[in-house]
Amino acid sequence: MENLLPEIRQILPADAPKKLSRSSLVDSAMQMLLQDFAQKGEQSLLVRWLLNEPRKVA
């Protein structure tokens, strides 16, 4: 995740990086997954990921 934060900061508008933290990144990712699950259910990214036995990300 430490490598991801600088990449995202480069993409976001100049005022956004001040608000970006590991915590806000995790919160945003969870909100996206839960919204996707609420809309798509069994076809959601979360369910597909879990069914494919995801590998641990280092």
C-alpha positions, 0 to 999 in steps of 0.5 A, a space after each residue: 500500500 505504501 507504493 500505491 499512495 504516491 501513485 494515487 497522489 500523482 493522479 489526484 488534483 493538487 488539493 486532494 493528496 492532503 486528504 489521502 491516507 492509508 485509512 482513507 484509501 482503505 475506507 474508499 476501497 471498502 465502500 466501493 466493494 460494498 456498493 459493487 456487492 449491493 448492486 451485483 450480488 453474486 457477480 460482484 468483484 468481491 464474490 468473484 475474487 473470493 471464489 478465485 482464491 485470491 493470492 496474498 498481496 505483498 
